[in-house]
Amino acid sequence: MKKIILWIVLLFVMTNLSFADDQKLDRKQVYELQEQCEKQSEDFFRQKYPSSSWKEKDGATWIVDFYNHYNKKLNQCFIVITSKASGKNIEGKEYKLKNKEFYEVNEHDPYGLYIQQNDSAPAYCRVFIKTCNTEQQWYQLAAPYMVE
């Protein structure tokens, strides 16, 4: 009887050790996928925007940046590219533009776009087929892909 109990305990310990190793491997794989997502996002961003800031001939100054996220549940890499511009129009009035582009990185699929001028209501606000009326709503629509 003692031998049976000993075998059961030994089997339980070995199973748990094996399970712990699998969990570590999963975390390692996720970390590697996150690193891969970061590199692919950087490459994707640099293809679209070779420079993170520039000045247009009309004097407008652009600043572009991005952040990315590897979504474990969907096994996909996403990127949000934010670009901001400021300058003067032909009448000499100052203007500001803010754009947000949302992509799945590997397939280069556009998931969303946000365009706003002069702190007014957005000219365009959409993630997939859902439209929005504010920048906050845009972030809420993108959140299931970018937060986990």
N, C-alpha and C positions, 0 to 999 in steps of 0.2 A: 504494500500500500504506500509506504514511504517513497519507493522508487517511482510510482505513478505520479505522486504529488510533485516529486522533484522534477520529473520529465515535463509536467504541465507548467511548472514555474519556469524551467529552462526554456521551453518553447515560447512562453509568454514574453520573457526577457529578450530572446532572439528576435521575435516578431517586432517588438517595440523598437529595438535597435535598428532593424532594417527599415522600419517606417520612418524613424528619425533621419536616417541617411537619405531616404527618398525626399523628405521635406527639405533637407539642406540642398539637395540637387535642384529641386524646384525653385528655391530661392535664388540659387546661383544662376539657373537658366533665366529666371525673370530679370535678374540684374543684368545679365548679358544682353537680353532683349531690350532692356531700357537703354543700355549703352549703344546698342546698334541703332535704336530709334533716334537717339540724340545725334549720332553721326549722320544718319540718313537725312534727318531734319536740317542739319547744318548744310549738307550738300544741296538739298532741295532749295533752301533759302538762298544760297549763293548762286544757284542757277537763275533764280528769278531776279535777285537783287545782288549784283556783284559788289556793290558798295552799300554800306549801311547809312550813308548820308551823302547828299549831293545838292548842288544848286542848279536850278534850271536857268535857261537864258533870260526868262522874264524876271528872275530874281527870287523865285520861290525856293525855299529851302525844304528839303525832304529828309526825314529821319525814319528809318525802318528797323524794326526789331522783331524777334519771334520767341515763342516758347513752345515746347513740345510735351507730349505725354504718351507713354506706352500704356494702352488699356489692356490689362491682363485678361479681362473677361471676354473682350472681343478679339484679342490677339492682333491688335492693329496699332499703328503709330500715327498720331495726329499732330498737326502743327497749326498754330494761329500766328499769322503774320500781321503786325500792326504797322501801319505807315501813317505818318502825320506830315502835313505840309503847311507852311505859312508863307504869305507873300502879299503882293498887291495886284489887284486886277487892273484892266486897262484904264479905268476911271480913277485909279489911285487909292481905291478903298482896300483896306486890309482884309484878308480872308484866311480862314483856317480850314483844312480838310483833315478828316480822320477816316481811315479805312481799316477794316479787319477782314482778312481772308482766312478761311478755315478749310484745311485739306486733310485727306488721308494720304500719308506720305508715300507709301509704296506704290500705289496705283495712280497717284497724283489726282485723285478724285476731289473735286471741289464739294465741300459739304455746306459751306455758308459764306455769306458776304454781308458786310456792314459798311455803309457809306454815310458820312455826316459832314455837313458844311456849316461853318460859323456857329457851332453850338445850338443849331436849330434841330428840329425833328429830323430823324435820319431820312435821307433820300432813298435808301434801300436797306432793308433789314430782313434777312432770311437765313434760316438753317434748314437744310433739306427743303421740304415743301411748306414748312411753317414760317409764316411771316411774323414780324414783331414791330413794336412801335418805339422801343427804347434800347439803349445799349445794355441796360440791365437785363431786359428780356432776352436779348441776343445771347448774353452769357448764360442765362438759365437754359436756353435751348441747346447750347453747346456743352454745358456741364456734364451730361451723362457720358460724353465721349472723353472729356478732358479731366475728369475727377474720378478717382476710384479709391 
